[in-house]
Amino acid sequence: MKNDRRNFIKLSSLSALGLAMPVKRFSFLNDEIFGEQKIKEFGIQLWTVKEDMAINAKDTLKQIAGFGYKQIESFEGKQGMFWGMTHKEFKSYLDGLGTKIISSHCDITKDFERKAAEAAEIGMKYLICPWKGPQKSIDDFKKFADEFNKCGEVCKKNGIRFAYHNHDYSWKPIDGQIPQEVMMDNTDKNLVDFEMDIYWVVAAGVNPKVYFKKYPNRFRLCHVKDLGKTATGSESVHLGKGTIDFHSIIKSGKENGLEYFIVEQEAFTNTNPLESAKIDAAYLKAF
């Protein structure tokens, strides 16, 4: 009885204090009781600032870190995934900025064993296939699934994960089947994850929440990229300025295993890539 009374008093005091103070001050109440879906850390795909990276990678990374990005997703260009640095040099430089590389898009057909080993050595979480392109036959996507399983085995052996990043083509039916579903159904969930580019899913006329629920714990990463309507179609716009309901989509994603939230901006109107990266970071800070 005494313990029950003591617990009641504690709960009553906590409730009163919660009412007396601004809700935002009680972040643990927001997160645990009211179920708000906050993003504690977010990243940026370096494709967003690729021109700046090509000119001065270190200065660009320093500016990005200053905007509030704690995670980096790279890609494999002419200077490699590590932009002219060794993998260890790249990690060391990011460490000094208070950020880290968590993933990279790469060519999975060349030196994949080496790439996986280097990624693991600096604590990366993922290597990602960024593109396969539209195909004429659904069998092509079944072959991709086999290839992804093999890449997944290589990554698992090195203690990291493999994933595939979608565009709109994988959501367009071929022979009565959805290529994205074919790839997901024919890959081993213990070996292969997926990175949902939310922009491309919505652009294809598909509801991301449907697939988060249909394939729980398969989409571990996402590209947070807003979609604006133009006279000729769609374009990438600053976060919060387009048509995508990120609040409900990200809530659904987090409830179904989504862990990494990565900004990617691909079109720039009245601004430049670094300014856009700063604007998008501000949106996610206040998300």
N, C-alpha and C positions, 0 to 999 in steps of 0.2 A: 504493500500500500504506500509506504514512504517513497519507494522508487517511482511508483506511478505518479504520485503527487509532484515529486521533484521534476520528472520529465514534463508534466503538464505545465509547471511554472516556467521551465526553460523554453518550451514551445510558445507559450503565451508571450513571454518577453521578446522572443525572436520575432514573432508576428507583429507586436507593437512597434518594435524598432524598425522593422521592414516598412511599416506604414508611415513612420515618421521621417524616413530618409528617402531621397530620390532612388528610384528603382535601379538606375544604372550603377549606383554605388554598391548595390548588392548583386554583383555579377554572378555569384554562385547560385543565388535565388533565380535569376533570369535563366541560367543555363539548365539547372536541374529541376526546378519546379515548373516554370512557365514554358520550358522547352524551346527557347530561342536557339536558332541555328547560326552561331557566330563562327567566323573564320579566324582562328588565332594566328595562323601563318599562311602566307600565300606567295606564289612564285611568278616568274615571268619566263616565257619562251623567248630566247634571244633572237629568234626570227623577227620579232617586233622591232628590234634596234640593230638589225644586221649590218646596215651601212655604217653606223657609228662604230660597231664592233670591228669592222674591217679596217677602219681608220685608226682607232686607238682602243683596243679591247680593255685595257686596265682602267683607263679613265671612264669608259662607258660603264663598266661594272661598278666602279666607285659611285657614280651618279645614281645608278639603279638601287644600290644598297641604301643610299641616302633618301630615296623615295619611300623606303619601308619594305622592299622585297627581301625576304629572308631565304628564299629558295630560288634556285636557278635551274631552268631546263635548257640545255644547249641543243645544238644540231650540228651535223657534220657537213661543213662547207669546205672551201679550198684550204682553210687554215686548220681543219680538223675540229674535233669536238672540243679541244682545249685551246683553240685560238693561238696557235704558234708556241704554246707552252707545253711542257710535259704534263701528264696528268697530276703528278705530285706538286708541280709548281702552281698549277691552276688551283688546286685545293688549298695550298698554302696562302695564295693571294686572297681567295675568298674567305678563308679563316680570319684573316686580318680585317676584313670588312664586316665580319659578323654575319655572313651568309654562307650558303652551302649549295653545291650542285647535287640535286636529287635524281636527275634523269637526263637523258639525251636522246634525240632522234638520231638515227644513224643508218648507214647502208648495211643491211644485214647479210649481204651476199659476199662481202669482202672482209677478211681478217676478223671474223666475228669472235672467235675464241680469244684473240688478243684483246679486243675491245671489252669483252666481258671481264677478263682478268684485271685490266686496268681500272675499269669502273668499280669493281669490287674492292680493289686495293685502296681507293680513296673514299669508300663509304657511300657510293651512289646506290640508289635503290632500284633503278630501272634503266634498261636499254629498250628503245621503242622503234618499231617500224612505222615511218610516217606516211607511207604512200605506196599503193599498188596500182592504182588507176582503174578506170572502168574496164570491164571485161565483157566478152560476148557470150560466154558460157558460164553457167553456175558451177561447172566442174573446175573451172579455174580457181574459184574461191575455195573449193575443197582442197585443191593442191596447196593453196596459201595456208590453209589450216594445218596441213601436214608440215609445211615449212616452219610455221610458228611453233609447233610442238617441239621440233628439233632445236630451234633457237631457245625455247624455254628450258630444254634439258641442259643446254650449255650454260645458261644463266643460273639455273638452280645449282649446278655443279660448283659455280663460283660464289654462291650465296647471295645472288641478287635475283631480280624478277625481269620477265620479258612482257612487253605489251604491244598492242597495235592501236594506232591512232586513226580514227575514221575521217573521211570526207563525206560529201553527200551521196556519192555514187554507190556506196555500200548499203544504202537504204532503199535503192530503187530496184523493184522486182525484176528478176530474170527467170524465165521459165516458171513463173508462179511462185518463186521463192525469193526471200530477202537475203542478199549476200551477207549482210552483217550477222543474221541469225545462223546462216550456214557456217560461218567462221567460228561463231561462239559455240555452236552445238558440236562442232567437230574438233575443238581444241580441248585439251586437258586443263581443267580449272586449277589443277595443282602446278601447272607449268606456265599458263598464259593468262594474263590480265588484259584489260582494255582501257584505253584513254578516250573518254568521250569528248569530242569537240562539240560543245553544246550548240554553237553557231551553225555548224553544218547539219546537225540533226534537225534543228528547227527549220533551216533553209530547205530541207528535203520534205518538209511537211509532216514531220514525226514529233510526237510528244516524248521528250527525254524521260519523263517520270514513268511512262509505261515500261521502258526498258530497264530502268533502275529496279523496278519491282519484278519484272520478268526474269532478270538475271542478277539476283542479289549477290553482292561481293565479287562481281566480275569487273565492274567499272571502278577502278581504284584511283584513277587520275582523271582530271577534266581540264579542258581549255575553257576559260571564262572569257567569252568574246560575244559582244552584243551585235544584234542584227538590225540594221536600218533599212527601210524601204526606199527605193529610188524609182525614177520613171522607167528604168530599164531592168530593174530586178532588186537585188539586195547588196548591201555592202557592210563591212565591219565598221562600227562606230564606237565612240567612247562608252564605257560601261554606264548603264543607267539612262542613256540617251536613245536607246533602241526599243525593240518590241519584246524582248525576252524577259520573262518573269523569273529572275534569278532566285528570289527568295523562296518560292515554292519548289523550284527545281533543285536547288542546292539542299534544301531541307530533305527532299525525297532522296537525293543522292547520299547524304550523310546517314540517313536511316538505313541505307542499303549498302554500306561499305565504302563510300567515296571518301578518300583521305587527302588528296592533293589537288589544290586549286591554282591553276596556272593561267595568268593573263597572256593573251595573244591578240595583238592589234595588227590588222593587215591593210587598213586604209586610213589616210590622214588628210582631213579637210581643215584648212586654216590652222594647221599646227604642224609640228614635226614629230618624228618617232619618240624622242626622249620626252618631249612635252606631253605626248599622249600617254607614255608610260607613267608619268607623274600623276596625270589626271585619273588614270585607271587605278593606281595605287591608293589615291585618296578615297575613291569610291569604296574599295574593299576595306580600308581602315574603318570606315563608318558603317559598314554593312551590318 
